[in-house]
Amino acid sequence: MSKKIFALILFAFAAFASATESQKQGVPLDSIEVIVNDDVITHLELEKRVVSVSKMLQSQKTALPDKSVLERQVLERMITEMLLSQFAKESGLRIDDAQLDKTILRIAQQNKFATVAAFRAKLEQDGTNFNEFREEIRNEIISVRLREREVDSKLVISENDVDNYLSNQERQEGKGDELLLAHILVVVPEQASADKIQNYRGRAEQALAKLRGGASFAQVAAGYSDAQDALKGGELGWRPADRMPPMFADALAKMKPGDVSDVLRSPSGFHIIKLLDRRNKDAAVVVTQTHARHILIKTSELVSENEAKSRLQEIKQRIDKGADFAEEARLHSDDGSASQGGDLGWLSPGETVPEFESAMDALKVGQISGLVQTGFGWHLIQVLERRNTDVSVEQKRLRARNAIRTFKSDEAYQDWLRQLRDRAFVEYHNESK
């Protein structure tokens, strides 16, 4: 018997067992909305999430789309979350309660609450179930870690890519600008037929027609966009103009704040972008660089979070007792820097992932960190030197490299999600969704 059938039998048995009692109490019976591999999403789960999302949109003063449209958007988001959660479990990625507690404390502090208890009280006062909020944050962390591990860590950006990018930028005006953008994406499945592609284009054209008719961008994004930020109004935040993919850059060059683009086609689907604002920002020239080395134990399908952490803890204990850091890196690190004793050279701000940079910046020269977790695995970091230096040329190339990484990452992540969905068994039990 397959796991899927077994899961359905269990669900049916539980539903039958509770049906009589639910009817007595006037509680609506639950039903399956969609099967996702070996799991199911039920109607009550969907309705609960729709209520939560509706409250969030209302708190942001965003007009709600039609209920059927919002239900479809929320259901698709729940399917993606479930697929990511399943993949994380299969590949050994876990976010334990201690990590989750640290993240929630940081969120509380960012929202100007001194304690998690005060933050929790405010959430519950606003009608948010704190345990459900915790699990949503756990899923967000898993999503970020999976993106770092499965997509960002595999991106390759050559010096030739950087040279070509800088050459193109020299020919463009406004390259020092920063742009505040909002975005709608209608994803096109990888093997979609010509008729299906035309249907997806039609959906994007419908969204554009609503925008041209005066509907708010946030409302249309909530109803039509497949992007992860759809229910947050589609806002991408401030982005340097020189980090835009050429497709966006060409359209934005002709746009003024408030303008909405035509429907744009990319390998991942159809896009609509809105330019919310534009500002000029000069690039910094003098920065503090850190010369660091590290040891990395990667997590994977074969190496769990706990196993990687345990292996690195043993390495740290040997170093604490006098073992040579560089030699331990050469013998045990999973990073490409292992052959150089873990030496990463001089690092400028923004050149490493935030968790790594934050831990590195907190160290004094010569100091070795505790165990640091990022989407790539577990690290030991040692700071060797620091300096303030003029990095005009290096900074320009770093900005170019980060720009290329940004749009390559966005495209690659959408493609990875699409492949994850294509490999999954997804069966709708309510075709109207």
C-alpha positions in Angstrom: 0.0 0.0 0.0 1.4 3.4 -1.0 2.0 6.1 1.6 -0.5 8.4 -0.3 -3.3 5.8 0.0 -2.4 5.1 3.6 -2.6 8.8 4.4 -6.0 9.1 2.8 -7.3 6.1 4.7 -6.1 7.6 8.0 -7.7 10.9 7.1 -11.0 9.3 6.1 -11.1 7.2 9.3 -10.4 10.3 11.4 -13.0 12.3 9.6 -15.6 9.5 9.9 -14.9 9.1 13.6 -15.4 12.8 14.3 -18.3 13.3 11.9 -21.2 12.5 14.3 -19.8 14.6 17.1 -19.1 17.5 14.8 -22.6 17.4 13.4 -24.0 17.4 17.0 -22.0 20.5 17.8 -22.8 22.2 14.5 -19.2 22.2 13.4 -18.7 22.0 9.6 -17.2 18.8 8.4 -13.7 18.9 7.0 -12.7 17.7 3.5 -9.6 17.3 1.4 -8.7 20.2 -0.9 -5.5 18.8 -2.4 -3.2 15.8 -2.0 0.5 16.8 -2.0 2.6 13.6 -2.3 1.9 11.8 1.0 0.2 14.7 2.7 -3.1 16.5 2.4 -4.4 20.1 2.8 -7.9 20.2 4.1 -10.7 22.7 3.6 -10.6 23.9 7.2 -6.8 24.4 7.0 -7.3 26.5 3.8 -10.1 28.5 5.3 -8.1 29.2 8.4 -5.1 30.5 6.4 -7.4 32.6 4.2 -8.8 34.3 7.3 -5.2 34.9 8.5 -4.1 36.3 5.1 -7.3 38.5 4.9 -6.5 40.1 8.3 -2.9 40.7 7.2 -4.0 42.4 3.9 -6.6 44.5 5.8 -4.0 45.6 8.3 -1.9 46.8 5.3 -4.9 48.7 4.0 -4.9 46.5 0.9 -8.3 45.9 -0.8 -9.1 42.2 -0.7 -9.4 40.3 -4.1 -12.5 38.1 -4.7 -12.7 35.3 -2.2 -12.3 32.6 -4.8 -9.2 34.3 -6.2 -7.7 34.7 -2.7 -8.4 31.1 -1.9 -6.6 29.9 -5.0 -3.6 32.1 -4.2 -3.4 30.9 -0.6 -3.9 27.3 -1.6 -1.0 27.5 -4.1 1.2 29.1 -1.4 0.3 26.3 1.0 1.2 23.7 -1.6 4.6 25.3 -2.2 5.2 25.4 1.6 4.3 21.8 2.0 6.6 20.7 -0.9 9.5 22.7 0.7 8.8 21.2 4.1 8.7 17.7 2.6 12.0 18.3 0.6 13.6 19.6 3.8 12.7 16.5 5.8 13.9 14.2 3.0 17.3 16.1 2.7 17.9 16.2 6.5 17.3 20.0 7.0 15.8 20.7 10.4 15.2 24.0 12.3 15.2 23.1 16.0 13.3 25.1 18.6 16.5 26.9 19.9 17.2 28.3 16.4 13.5 29.2 16.0 13.4 31.0 19.4 16.4 33.1 18.5 14.8 34.2 15.3 11.5 35.1 17.0 13.4 37.1 19.6 15.1 39.0 16.8 11.7 39.6 15.1 10.2 40.8 18.5 13.1 43.2 19.0 12.8 44.5 15.4 9.2 45.3 16.2 10.3 47.2 19.4 9.2 44.5 21.9 11.6 43.9 24.8 10.5 40.3 25.3 9.0 37.5 23.3 6.2 37.3 25.9 5.2 40.9 25.2 5.4 40.2 21.4 3.2 37.1 21.8 0.6 39.0 23.9 0.3 41.6 21.1 0.0 38.9 18.4 -2.7 37.1 20.3 -4.5 40.4 21.0 -4.7 40.9 17.3 -6.1 37.4 16.8 -2.9 35.6 15.7 -2.3 32.1 17.2 1.2 32.2 18.4 2.0 28.5 17.9 0.8 28.8 14.3 3.0 32.0 13.9 6.0 30.0 15.2 5.5 27.3 12.5 5.1 29.9 9.8 8.4 31.4 10.8 10.0 28.0 10.9 8.8 27.4 7.3 10.2 30.8 6.3 13.6 29.8 7.7 13.5 26.5 5.9 12.6 28.2 2.6 15.6 30.6 3.0 18.0 27.8 3.9 16.8 25.6 1.0 17.3 28.5 -1.4 20.8 29.1 -0.1 21.7 25.4 -0.3 20.0 24.2 -3.4 20.2 27.4 -5.6 22.6 30.1 -4.3 25.5 27.8 -3.5 25.4 26.4 -7.0 25.5 29.7 -8.9 28.7 30.2 -10.9 29.7 33.8 -11.8 32.8 34.1 -13.9 35.1 37.1 -14.2 34.0 37.3 -17.9 30.4 37.7 -16.6 31.5 40.6 -14.5 33.5 42.2 -17.3 30.5 42.0 -19.7 28.1 43.3 -17.1 30.3 46.4 -16.3 30.8 47.0 -20.0 27.0 47.1 -20.5 26.5 49.3 -17.5 29.0 51.9 -18.7 26.7 52.5 -21.7 23.6 53.0 -19.6 22.4 56.2 -17.8 21.3 56.3 -14.2 23.5 53.3 -13.2 23.9 54.9 -9.7 20.2 55.0 -9.1 18.2 52.8 -6.7 14.7 51.7 -7.6 11.7 50.8 -5.4 9.8 48.1 -7.2 6.7 46.0 -7.0 6.3 42.9 -9.1 3.7 40.4 -10.4 4.8 37.0 -11.7 2.6 34.5 -13.5 4.7 31.3 -13.5 4.7 29.1 -16.6 5.4 25.4 -16.0 8.5 24.0 -17.7 6.7 21.6 -20.1 3.6 23.8 -20.7 2.0 23.4 -24.2 1.5 26.4 -26.5 -2.2 26.6 -25.5 -1.3 26.6 -21.8 1.4 29.3 -22.3 -1.3 31.4 -24.0 -3.6 30.9 -21.0 -0.9 32.0 -18.6 -0.3 35.1 -20.8 -4.0 35.8 -20.7 -3.9 35.7 -16.9 -1.1 38.2 -16.9 -3.0 40.4 -19.4 -6.0 40.3 -17.1 -3.9 41.5 -14.2 -2.5 44.3 -16.4 -6.0 45.3 -17.5 -7.1 45.6 -13.9 -4.1 47.8 -13.1 -4.8 50.0 -16.1 -8.4 50.2 -14.9 -7.3 51.7 -11.6 -7.1 48.7 -9.2 -4.3 48.9 -6.6 -1.1 47.0 -7.4 -1.2 45.2 -4.0 -4.7 43.9 -4.6 -3.9 42.6 -8.1 -0.6 41.1 -6.9 -2.6 39.3 -4.1 -5.0 37.9 -6.7 -2.8 37.1 -9.6 0.9 36.8 -8.7 2.6 33.4 -8.1 5.7 35.1 -6.6 6.5 34.5 -2.9 5.9 38.1 -2.1 2.4 38.1 -3.7 0.5 38.4 -0.5 2.7 41.3 0.7 1.7 43.5 -2.2 4.4 42.2 -4.5 7.0 44.7 -3.2 10.6 43.9 -3.9 12.0 46.8 -1.9 14.9 49.1 -3.0 17.2 47.6 -5.5 20.2 49.1 -7.3 19.4 49.9 -11.0 22.5 48.0 -12.0 21.2 44.8 -10.3 18.2 44.5 -12.7 18.0 41.7 -15.3 18.3 43.2 -18.8 14.6 42.5 -19.5 13.6 44.7 -16.5 16.4 47.3 -17.0 15.2 48.0 -20.6 11.6 48.5 -19.4 12.5 50.6 -16.4 14.8 52.9 -18.3 11.6 54.4 -19.9 9.5 54.5 -16.8 8.7 57.2 -14.2 7.7 56.6 -10.6 4.1 55.3 -10.7 4.4 53.7 -14.1 3.5 50.1 -14.7 5.2 48.0 -17.4 3.6 46.0 -20.2 3.6 42.2 -19.7 7.2 41.0 -19.9 8.3 37.4 -20.8 11.1 35.5 -19.2 12.0 31.8 -18.9 10.1 31.5 -15.6 6.9 33.2 -16.8 5.2 36.5 -17.4 6.0 39.6 -15.4 4.5 43.0 -14.6 6.6 45.6 -12.8 5.7 48.9 -11.2 8.3 51.6 -10.5 7.3 53.0 -7.1 10.2 55.4 -6.6 13.7 56.2 -7.8 16.7 57.7 -5.9 20.4 58.3 -6.4 23.0 56.7 -4.2 26.7 57.1 -4.4 28.7 53.9 -3.9 31.0 53.7 -0.8 34.7 53.7 -1.6 36.4 53.0 1.7 35.3 49.9 3.5 36.5 47.7 6.4 37.7 44.4 5.0 38.2 41.2 7.0 40.8 38.6 6.3 39.2 35.3 7.5 39.4 31.6 7.2 36.8 29.0 8.0 36.0 25.3 8.2 32.6 24.2 6.7 30.8 20.9 7.2 27.9 20.8 4.7 24.5 19.4 5.3 23.0 17.2 2.6 20.7 14.2 2.0 23.4 12.1 3.6 24.6 14.4 6.3 21.9 15.7 8.7 22.1 19.0 10.6 22.9 17.2 13.9 25.6 15.1 12.3 27.3 18.1 10.7 27.1 20.0 13.9 28.6 17.1 15.9 31.5 16.7 13.4 32.3 20.3 13.6 32.1 20.3 17.4 34.8 17.6 17.5 37.0 19.7 15.2 36.6 22.7 17.4 37.5 20.7 20.5 40.7 19.6 18.7 41.6 23.2 17.8 40.9 24.4 21.3 43.4 21.8 22.5 46.1 23.1 20.1 45.4 21.5 16.7 46.3 23.7 13.7 43.2 25.5 12.2 44.6 25.4 8.7 45.5 21.7 8.9 42.0 20.8 10.2 40.5 22.8 7.4 42.6 21.0 4.8 41.6 17.6 6.2 37.9 18.1 7.0 36.4 21.3 5.4 33.8 20.7 2.6 34.5 24.2 1.2 36.6 24.9 -1.9 38.9 26.9 0.4 40.0 23.7 2.1 43.2 23.3 0.1 44.2 26.8 1.2 43.7 25.9 4.9 40.2 27.5 4.8 41.6 30.9 3.8 39.0 33.1 2.2 41.2 36.1 1.6 40.1 39.7 2.2 36.3 40.0 2.4 34.3 43.2 1.9 30.8 43.8 3.5 28.1 41.9 1.6 30.4 39.4 0.2 29.2 36.5 2.4 25.7 35.4 3.6 24.3 37.5 6.5 24.7 34.8 9.2 28.4 34.3 8.3 29.1 38.1 8.1 27.4 38.8 11.4 29.4 36.1 13.3 32.6 37.2 11.6 32.1 40.9 12.4 31.6 40.1 16.1 35.1 38.4 16.3 38.3 40.1 17.4 41.5 39.6 15.4 42.8 36.1 16.1 39.5 34.9 17.7 37.7 31.7 16.7 33.9 31.7 16.6 31.6 29.2 18.1 29.6 27.0 15.7 27.8 29.2 13.1 25.0 27.9 10.9 24.1 29.1 7.4 22.2 27.6 4.6 25.4 25.9 3.5 26.0 24.0 6.7 28.0 24.6 9.9 31.1 26.8 10.1 34.0 27.6 12.3 35.4 31.1 11.5 38.7 32.8 12.5 39.5 36.4 11.8 43.2 36.9 10.9 43.4 40.6 10.0 41.2 43.7 9.4 41.9 46.8 7.4 40.2 50.0 6.0 41.0 50.2 2.4 40.0 52.1 -0.8 38.2 49.5 -2.9 37.0 51.6 -5.8 37.8 49.0 -8.4 37.1 46.0 -6.2 33.8 47.4 -4.9 32.7 48.1 -8.4 33.3 44.5 -9.4 31.7 43.2 -6.2 28.6 45.3 -6.9 28.5 43.8 -10.4 29.0 40.3 -9.1 26.2 40.8 -6.5 24.0 42.2 -9.2 24.5 39.2 -11.5 24.0 36.9 -8.5 20.7 38.6 -7.6 18.9 38.2 -10.9 20.5 34.8 -11.6 19.3 33.6 -8.2 15.8 34.9 -8.7 15.5 33.1 -12.0 17.2 29.9 -10.7 15.0 29.8 -7.6 11.8 30.1 -9.6 13.0 27.3 -11.9 13.9 25.1 -8.9 10.5 25.6 -7.4 8.9 24.8 -10.7 10.9 21.6 -11.0 10.0 20.6 -7.4 6.4 21.1 -8.3 6.7 19.2 -11.6 8.2 16.2 -9.8 5.5 16.1 -7.1 2.1 14.4 -7.0 -0.5 17.1 -6.7 -4.1 16.2 -7.0 -6.9 18.8 -6.5 -10.2 17.6 -5.0 -12.0 20.8 -5.7 -11.3 21.8 -9.3 -12.8 25.3 -8.9 -9.6 26.1 -7.0 
